[in-house]
Amino acid sequence: MVKVPILIREGASRLFVSVQARSIRRAVEIAKARYPGADVRTSFPINAEVFFVEEPGSGVARLGRG
Protein backbone atom coordinates (compact mmCIF):
# COMPACT_ATOMS: atom_id res chain seq x y z
CA MET A 1 0.00 0.00 0.00
CA VAL A 2 1.11 3.55 -0.74
CA LYS A 3 -0.11 6.97 0.32
CA VAL A 4 0.04 9.47 -2.54
CA PRO A 5 -0.53 13.25 -2.52
CA ILE A 6 -2.95 14.21 -5.30
CA LEU A 7 -3.77 17.66 -6.69
CA ILE A 8 -7.41 18.20 -7.72
CA ARG A 9 -8.18 21.20 -9.96
CA GLU A 10 -11.70 22.36 -10.76
CA GLY A 11 -11.76 25.71 -12.52
CA ALA A 12 -9.83 28.18 -10.36
CA SER A 13 -10.05 25.93 -7.26
CA ARG A 14 -7.24 23.64 -6.16
CA LEU A 15 -7.48 20.95 -3.51
CA PHE A 16 -4.76 18.64 -2.23
CA VAL A 17 -5.79 15.19 -1.01
CA SER A 18 -3.91 12.14 0.22
CA VAL A 19 -5.03 8.82 -1.28
CA GLN A 20 -4.06 5.43 0.07
CA ALA A 21 -4.12 2.57 -2.47
CA ARG A 22 -2.20 -0.45 -3.79
CA SER A 23 -0.37 1.67 -6.40
CA ILE A 24 0.09 5.25 -7.59
CA ARG A 25 -2.06 4.47 -10.64
CA ARG A 26 -4.88 3.14 -8.44
CA ALA A 27 -4.64 6.19 -6.18
CA VAL A 28 -5.19 8.47 -9.19
CA GLU A 29 -8.14 6.31 -10.33
CA ILE A 30 -9.74 6.60 -6.88
CA ALA A 31 -9.33 10.38 -6.89
CA LYS A 32 -10.78 10.65 -10.41
CA ALA A 33 -13.82 8.61 -9.32
CA ARG A 34 -14.28 10.83 -6.25
CA TYR A 35 -13.89 14.08 -8.22
CA PRO A 36 -15.37 13.40 -11.70
CA GLY A 37 -14.68 16.09 -14.27
CA ALA A 38 -11.76 17.56 -12.31
CA ASP A 39 -8.13 17.60 -13.41
CA VAL A 40 -6.49 14.99 -11.14
CA ARG A 41 -2.70 14.68 -10.92
CA THR A 42 -0.09 13.23 -8.62
CA SER A 43 1.54 15.97 -6.57
CA PHE A 44 5.34 15.79 -6.43
CA PRO A 45 7.57 15.44 -4.54
CA ILE A 46 6.15 12.42 -2.73
CA ASN A 47 7.15 12.27 0.95
CA ALA A 48 9.21 9.07 1.28
CA GLU A 49 8.57 8.88 5.04
CA VAL A 50 4.82 8.31 4.57
CA PHE A 51 4.76 6.79 1.06
CA PHE A 52 4.55 3.13 2.13
CA VAL A 53 1.78 2.16 4.55
CA GLU A 54 1.02 -1.18 6.17
CA GLU A 55 -2.70 -0.89 6.92
CA PRO A 56 -5.47 -0.31 4.39
CA GLY A 57 -7.10 3.09 4.76
CA SER A 58 -10.40 4.61 3.85
CA GLY A 59 -9.18 5.97 0.51
CA VAL A 60 -9.12 9.78 0.35
CA ALA A 61 -8.20 12.37 3.00
CA ARG A 62 -8.27 16.13 2.42
CA LEU A 63 -5.03 17.98 3.00
CA GLY A 64 -6.16 21.52 2.12
CA ARG A 65 -6.74 24.01 -0.64
CA GLY A 66 -3.88 25.49 -2.62
KEDREN-280245 format. One record per residue (C-alpha): x, y, z; residue in one letter. Coordinates in steps of 0.02 Angstrom, whole numbers, plus 50000, padded with zeros to 5 digits. Example, Ala and Ser with C-alpha at 12.3 -4.5 7.8 and 13.67 -1.06 7.14 Angstrom:
<nodes>
506154977550390A;506844994750357S;
</nodes>
This chain:
<nodes>
500005000050000M;500565017749963V;499955034950016K;500025047449873V;499735066249874P;498525071149735I;498125088349665L;496295091049614I;495915106049502R;494155111849462E;494125128549374G;495085140949482A;494985129649637S;496385118249692R;496265104749825L;497625093249889F;497115075949949V;498045060750011S;497495044149936V;497975027150004Q;497945012949876A;498904997749811R;499815008349680S;500045026249621I;498975022449468R;497565015749578R;497685031049691A;497415042449541V;495935031649484E;495135033049656I;495335051949656A;494615053249479K;493095043149534A;492865054149688R;493055070449589Y;492315067049415P;492665080449286G;494125087849385A;495935088049330D;496755075049443V;498655073449454R;499965066249569T;500775079949672S;502675079049678F;503795077249773P;503085062149863I;503575061350047N;504605045450064A;504285044450252E;502415041550229V;502385033950053F;502285015650106F;500895010850228V;500514994150308E;498654995650346E;497274998550220P;496455015450238G;494805023150192S;495415029950026G;495445048950017V;495905061850150A;495865080750121R;497485089950150L;496925107650106G;496635120049968R;498065127549869G;
</nodes>
